[in-house]
Amino acid sequence: MYMVYWTELANEIQKPAQALFPADDLRAALQFMEELRQRQRSGEPVSFVVLSSENPDSVGQAGAADPAPNYNWMKRRRQ
């Protein structure tokens, strides 16, 4: 799925906002972002327009973890 995040200035207060789009509709998310950026270019108080995605079919936890105890890392390049 896709999330679009942005900030709008209302009454001198920055207000965060977001919109959710399904995983099979990247086009709609990008079009929505372009609408926000057009508003920004026309002088409206819109900022920090970003897109974030998450794969709902991911097989593991997101982020970094400690390696398994039997992991044997070695540098493959000669110095």
Steps between C-alpha positions, in 0.01 A plus 500: 500500500602862458474793738536861395596738780499879485475803725269798467516831680166595658463795738879520543511132608663224295248216465619159380274303266505166323316300236500122452506331158471127424805300392373469144446875447838675496373715214229657721752568777738672258218703346391610847857605581515702179177678597656589837815626329293709258324654799843569653626664179190720483583641844282291729661412837573135413841351582687176575322293234634144520402147396561192708430141405463176689483154349220310675643173362841551659635178651702656781494782749590847376825655621839366598578225746803341660652222289446139599773354726623271220535785244861513382566829322823547309629770276511368144737755350873486532665806644 
